[in-house]
Amino acid sequence: MEALTIQLKRLGKKKVKQFPLTFESTPKTLKELLEACVKNQVEAFNKKRLEVNVVGFLSPTEIQEQAESGKVDFGELANKDLAAVQEAIDNVMVAFKDGLFVVFVDGDEITTLEAPLTLTDESVIAFIRMTFLVGSYW
């Protein structure tokens, strides 16, 4: 098992969300890295959908933690549909090719899916979501 640090950023925002992510084996290319990240997130998403909430209120600690992230909710979900892994992988590959996000590994931008990666326990992977301006030039 390999544990790496993932950073999620948005252009124009100062806040950086950082969390560790564990992989079964070290990804050798950007494509493998994206697939592993998507599988991990789909698994977490589907697990949350299947959980049964027995307690219908939040503790003061939970309220404080959620307030720091910017949204306080009970986590109740009306839609219980599960995410499909392959569909999510296909979507992330199209999003990368379309330039909706960029990936940096240890400060270096990775521009192709087949780019070889050399990852260590100290590696920091940053996903930066690109924000496009709305409007026209005319």
N, C-alpha and C positions, 0 to 999 in steps of 0.2 A: 504494500500500500504506500502510495506517495501522497504527501500533503503539501499543497501549495497555497500561496496567498493570492486571492482574487480581489481586484479593485474594480468597482463599477463607478463610472464618472459620466457626467453630462456636460457638454460644452456650455460655458456661461454660468455654471454653478460651482460653488466652492466646496460643497459637501461631497465627500468621497466615501462610498460604502465599501467596507473591507471585511472579508470573511475567509476563513480557511476552507479548502475543498480537498477532499481525499479521493484519489484515483486508485483503481485496482492495479494499473500498470502505468508507467510514465508515458505520456503521449509523445510521439516522435515527430509529428507534423501538426500544423495548425488545424487541419481537418480533424485529426484524432482528438486534439484538445477541445475543439468546439463540440464534437460528438459526445465526449466524456462529460463536459459541462452541462450540455442539454439533458443527457440521460440522468445526471444527478438532480437537476432542477425539476425534471418531469416526475421523477420518483418522489421528491419532497412535496411537489404540488399534489400529486395523486394521493399520497399518504394523508395530507391535510384534508382532502376531500372526503376520505373514508373515516376520519376520526369522528367520534360522537362526543358532543359537548354536553357533559353532565351538569356542570356548574354554569349557570346563566349569568354570572356577574364577574367583574374584574376586580382583582385585588389592587390596593393602592400602588404596589410595586409595578404591576402590569400596566396600570394607567400611566405611571411615570415613564416606563420604558417605551410605551407606544407614543406618548407625547413627544419624546425626544426624536422619534422617527418622523413625526409630523402628522400622524393619523391615529386616532383612538377609536377602536371598534371592537365588537364582541367576536368577530371572526365567523359569524354565522353566514353560511353560504346557501343561497336558494338553488343555485345551479350545482348539481352534484356530478356533472359530466367529467370523465377522466380525460387527461391529455394523452394523445397518441405519440409515442416516442419517435417513430419514423417521420411522421408529419412535422413534428417540432424540429427535428434535425434538418429536414428539407427546407423548412422556413428559415432557419438560421443561416444555412448555406446561401440561399438567395439573398437574404439581408446583407450578408458580408459582401457578396459579389456586387450588390447594388450600392454599396458604400454607406449603409445605414449605421454602421459602427466600424471602428478600427480597433486593432489589437496591438498592444505593446507588450513585449516580454523583456523584462529588465531594462526598460527604457528604449528598446529598439522596436520600431514598427514592423510588424509582419504583414506583408502585402499579398502573399499567395497562399492558397490552401495547402499546397504541397511543400511549403517551405519547411526545411528540417529545423527542429527545435532541440536545444540543449537545455533541459530543465534540471534544476537542483532544488534541494529543500529550501534554499534561500531565494529562489526565483520569485519575482512579483509579476503577475499577469494583470494587465489593465485593459478593460473593455471600455471604450469611450463611445457613447451614443452620440451620433452627429445630429445636430439640430439645424434644420433648414429654414431660411427666412420665407415668410409667406408674403405674397404680393407679386406684382409684376413690374417690369421696367418701363412699361408703356404708359 
